[in-house]
């Protein structure tokens, strides 16, 4: 995605983090690592 529009890709990545990170915390899962354009996390139920 970043090869087409890097600014838009960064905006989407930031928005995803703002939405997903609170959910991971809410369900008690750790946010393990955040390499490049992805993330590794665990959501516990």
Backbone bond lengths (Angstrom), bond angles and torsions (degrees), N, CA, C in turn:
res aa  C-N    CA-C-N  psi(-1)  N-CA   C-N-CA  omega(-1)  CA-C   N-CA-C  phi
1 X - - - 1.447 - - 1.527 110.46 -
2 X 1.333 116.92 -37.87 1.462 119.42 -175.57 1.519 112.30 -68.32
3 X 1.322 117.96 -22.15 1.465 118.61 178.81 1.523 111.03 -69.90
4 X 1.333 117.36 -25.94 1.456 120.82 179.39 1.518 112.79 -85.04
5 X 1.329 117.49 -42.20 1.465 122.31 -177.47 1.531 107.87 -156.98
6 X 1.313 115.93 92.33 1.461 121.00 -175.11 1.525 112.75 -61.70
7 X 1.313 117.56 -39.10 1.467 121.09 -178.97 1.527 109.75 -63.74
8 X 1.331 116.85 -45.87 1.462 121.06 179.66 1.522 110.86 -64.02
9 X 1.334 117.18 -40.48 1.462 121.17 178.60 1.530 110.83 -61.02
10 X 1.319 118.06 -41.41 1.466 121.53 177.72 1.528 111.59 -66.48
11 X 1.332 116.66 -38.01 1.461 120.61 177.58 1.527 110.77 -62.83
12 X 1.326 116.50 -43.81 1.460 121.22 -179.74 1.523 110.14 -66.18
13 X 1.319 117.08 -42.89 1.459 121.43 179.18 1.525 111.01 -60.65
14 X 1.303 116.87 -42.92 1.468 121.72 178.75 1.525 110.67 -64.96
15 X 1.325 117.27 -43.71 1.464 121.39 179.57 1.529 110.85 -63.09
16 X 1.327 117.05 -42.63 1.462 120.35 178.53 1.518 110.57 -60.15
17 X 1.321 116.26 -43.98 1.464 120.09 -179.59 1.529 110.64 -62.88
18 X 1.328 117.28 -41.10 1.462 121.06 -179.24 1.523 111.68 -65.77
19 X 1.316 117.38 -28.69 1.465 121.25 179.49 1.527 111.11 -86.35
20 X 1.328 116.87 -46.63 1.460 120.99 -171.76 1.523 113.04 -77.81
21 X 1.317 118.25 -39.98 1.471 120.02 -175.33 1.535 112.58 -59.11
22 X 1.331 120.20 -44.06 1.471 118.73 176.74 1.532 113.02 -62.78
23 X 1.327 117.26 -33.19 1.465 120.06 177.85 1.522 111.45 -67.34
24 X 1.317 116.38 -40.45 1.462 120.42 177.64 1.525 109.17 -61.64
25 X 1.321 117.07 -44.15 1.465 121.03 179.48 1.528 110.84 -65.57
26 X 1.335 116.64 -40.75 1.468 121.34 -179.32 1.529 111.55 -59.22
27 X 1.321 116.63 -38.23 1.453 120.81 -177.35 1.529 112.49 -95.32
28 X 1.325 116.98 10.53 1.455 121.77 171.90 1.518 115.35 77.22
29 X 1.306 117.14 16.90 1.456 119.47 179.91 1.525 111.54 -93.01
30 X 1.305 116.55 152.41 1.465 119.67 177.81 1.525 112.34 -86.09
31 X 1.303 116.45 147.91 1.455 123.81 171.27 1.514 104.17 -94.08
32 X 1.323 117.61 101.70 1.457 121.02 -168.11 1.524 113.49 -77.91
33 X 1.310 117.54 -61.27 1.462 120.53 179.90 1.518 109.67 -145.04
34 X 1.291 114.98 162.81 1.458 121.02 -178.75 1.535 109.25 -136.31
35 X 1.330 116.81 74.44 1.464 119.43 -179.44 1.528 111.38 -78.75
36 X 1.282 117.45 144.37 1.464 122.63 172.71 1.508 114.58 36.72
37 X 1.333 116.39 -111.95 1.450 120.67 -176.11 1.509 114.35 -106.28
38 X 1.328 117.88 17.06 1.454 119.89 -179.10 1.500 111.68 -132.09
39 X 1.318 115.56 -168.78 1.456 119.70 176.89 1.515 108.52 -153.23
40 X 1.320 115.67 155.49 1.435 122.63 176.10 1.517 106.15 -121.65
41 X 1.330 116.16 119.61 1.449 120.26 -176.46 1.512 109.58 -145.04
42 X 1.319 115.56 166.57 1.455 121.83 177.39 1.524 107.55 -129.65
43 X 1.316 115.35 130.19 1.468 120.53 174.76 1.520 107.05 -113.07
44 X 1.308 116.43 118.77 1.450 122.15 -179.00 1.521 109.45 -95.59
45 X 1.288 116.64 143.77 1.460 120.00 178.31 1.493 109.77 -113.29
